[in-house]
Amino acid sequence: MLKPNTSVDLPTLAKLELRRRELAVGRSILAKKSGLSLKTVDGILTGKETNPRLATIHAIAKTLGVSVCVGAASSVSEVISADDMRRQRAIEKANRLAGGVQASMGLEAQGIDPQARASLVERTVHKLLAGPSRRLWDD
């Protein structure tokens, strides 16, 4: 638990919620990626959880690409921009999807050449960024 004289104020928690919305990531996905329960994430982001553990706050912040400084004046700092974070996520997912395509083609002894794979990844990144946010963040 947080020390009695160390607390995370509501404006700091509100900044985490704003960041979540900026990234367009659902609370259930945030909870899963943070390794926390949905109830915990909901309680923290709505301000209903009055004394969250510092480790819990940091897990949420890390997943959202920000850092939280707790003390007399709590603050939230961007570690990576929301656009860069979405793009990074799209690239990771596109590479994973392309790897699945490549593996299935490899089973047929055809494979996929590197240029075709790069093109597939690039198209998939664009589709992920342009499509519904759930598609981007779901695994």
HELIX and SHEET records of a PDB file:
HELIX    1   1 LEU A   10  LEU A   23  1                                  14    
HELIX    2   2 ARG A   27  SER A   34  1                                   8    
HELIX    3   3 LEU A   38  THR A   46  1                                   9    
HELIX    4   4 LEU A   54  LEU A   64  1                                  11    
HELIX    5   5 ALA A   82  LEU A  107  1                                  26    
HELIX    6   6 PRO A  114  ALA A  130  1                                  17    
HELIX    7   7 SER A  133  TRP A  137  1                                   5    
SHEET    1   A 2 VAL A  66  CYS A  69  0                                        
SHEET    2   A 2 SER A  75  GLU A  78 -1                                        
END                                                                             
